[in-house]
């Protein structure tokens, strides 16, 4: 999907293009120019020009909640999404996602090399740690009593699972319940939030997840967009412009300490 558009075309002047750049969308967060990277107006533009194609995509990674949890446990910080997906597909293909599975078979499957299109073998990081998390999850005694109909109840239950923090719990809840009441505050969304002034440099998801989530949901409400789709818009663009985003953030940090 191509998130780059010719925003200077005179035939494509959206309504939000004429709003004042100094207008506050939220306290301390100015609307900005929709042709300037990382402003709220910019994100609104990308959302509006890509919302239809994103909506038709399925967000669930697994065919059951157990599969969904395992898939999300295999992803996350330090693991490229492509490798996490390959690991999940291997466990699924080998029939290793079931209640009571043994630890050694999971570990063996994750320790074997994976191959991308280039053909070069790649080893899954944290295979021992992730195998343990998956084993403990699939051997829980309360798997029959998961609250799957309510966003808050499901996320709270998931937070009791070893290896699952607020971000992963929100990720699973979003995927499985198509929830618009949670936010997946990964590194790309965090950087986007810092660049537009939504998140402070001192805020940390380990300590302030719920308050930061509330800010993001209010940001989406102010833009009149669905949080789940905006997540995907931001994630895709930030991943592609990661180097530039880091340069800008590093420059700002240096300027503040100079």
Secondary structure, 3 states (H helix, E strand, C coil): CCCCCCCCCCCCCCHHHHCCCCCEEECCEECCCCCCCCCHHHHHHHHHHHHHHHHCCCCCCCCCHHHHHHHHHCCCCCCCHHHHHHHHHHHHHCCCCCCCCCHHHHHHHHHCCEECCCCCEECCCCHHHHHHHHHHHHCCCCHHHCCCCCHHHHHHHHCCCCCCCHHHHHHHHHHHHCCCCCCCCCHHHHHHHHHHCCCCCCCCHHHHHHHHHHHHHHHHHHHCCCHHHHHHHHHHHHHHCHHHHHHHHHHHHHHHHC
